[in-house]
Amino acid sequence: MIATTPRLRLEKLALTDALFVLKLVNEPGWIRFIGDRGIRNLDNAETYIITGPQKSYADHGFGLFKVSLLDGTPIGMCGLLQRSYLEHPDIGFAFLEDYSGMGYALEAATATMEYARDTLGLKTIMATTLPENERSIRLLEKLGLRFIRLTKTSLDGPEVKLFSNSSED
Ligand SMILES: CC(C)(COP(=O)(O)OP(=O)(O)OC[C@H]1O[C@@H](n2cnc3c(N)ncnc32)[C@H](O)[C@@H]1OP(=O)(O)O)[C@@H](O)C(=O)NCCC(=O)NCCS
């Protein structure tokens, strides 16, 4: 268990979460704002869990976590990533559309920021988002992250907005 909040719990993703992951990564919001990962069946979803979140837990001690209601219903992912193009870890999140607009993302992301600071000892947390992702930007600002500059995640990639909770970046 990574964290619990009044309405949610955050824990590491396991292979048994493949069906939930398959649904989440094919939601319109994920495809539009994060990208189409080409995950079309349970095998693909298991491979994603192993090579994505679970590899990150092993390499960095953190990654994207599963967010569930207290009754165990999975509703989203939220966690920390270490990108090659950023000098500090960044926060990421995605929720099923059925569970949006209820403050769940803010609740999970607030717990993730506290976990980063208090358990992992990370001072600087960044985030990147497409400029048109208004819901993500609103959430980042509620978390206390501020726009730093426009940047690119790769030479031929799209321009993204870089946010940080530290003004030194
Ligand atoms: C980004 C994303 C996680 C934001 O989710 P969200 O549902 O907007 O965020 P929240 O769950 O915090 O809900 C916020 C809304 O709930 C409302 N709300 C309702 N009950 C609430 C409560 N108890 N506490 C707080 N807010 C509450 C807020 O007022 C807010 O409304 P507003 O948007 O009109 O200001 C979601 O849009 C998503 O999954 N997008 C696709 C993936 C993605 O883009 N990820 C980010 C890539 S950078």
The ligand as an ORCA input file, in Angstrom:
! r2SCAN-3c Opt
* xyz 0 1
  C      -6.438     15.050    -15.921
  C      -7.530     14.327    -15.171
  C      -6.932     13.244    -14.272
  C      -8.271     15.348    -14.326
  O      -9.387     14.722    -13.733
  P     -10.601     15.531    -13.134
  O     -11.726     14.587    -13.046
  O     -10.781     16.811    -13.865
  O     -10.053     15.915    -11.677
  P     -10.769     15.765    -10.298
  O     -11.169     14.340    -10.032
  O      -9.884     16.382     -9.270
  O     -12.109     16.594    -10.460
  C     -12.064     18.007    -10.529
  C     -13.476     18.551    -10.504
  O     -14.246     17.877     -9.511
  C     -14.951     18.844     -8.741
  N     -15.217     18.186     -7.451
  C     -16.369     17.533     -7.177
  N     -16.303     17.002     -5.958
  C     -15.095     17.327     -5.434
  C     -14.449     17.053     -4.201
  N     -15.035     16.313     -3.246
  N     -13.187     17.511     -4.019
  C     -12.587     18.242     -4.961
  N     -13.157     18.547     -6.153
  C     -14.410     18.092     -6.394
  C     -14.065     20.031     -8.727
  O     -14.773     21.207     -8.451
  C     -13.489     20.029    -10.136
  O     -14.394     20.642    -11.010
  P     -13.897     21.659    -12.130
  O     -13.115     20.809    -13.106
  O     -15.157     22.185    -12.706
  O     -13.030     22.667    -11.449
  C      -8.551     13.664    -16.139
  O      -9.104     14.669    -16.944
  C      -7.956     12.579    -17.029
  O      -7.813     11.429    -16.629
  N      -7.598     12.939    -18.287
  C      -7.045     11.997    -19.249
  C      -5.601     11.659    -18.958
  C      -4.736     12.886    -18.868
  O      -4.918     13.856    -19.584
  N      -3.763     12.829    -17.948
  C      -2.807     13.923    -17.755
  C      -1.738     13.883    -18.785
  S      -0.610     15.218    -18.563
*
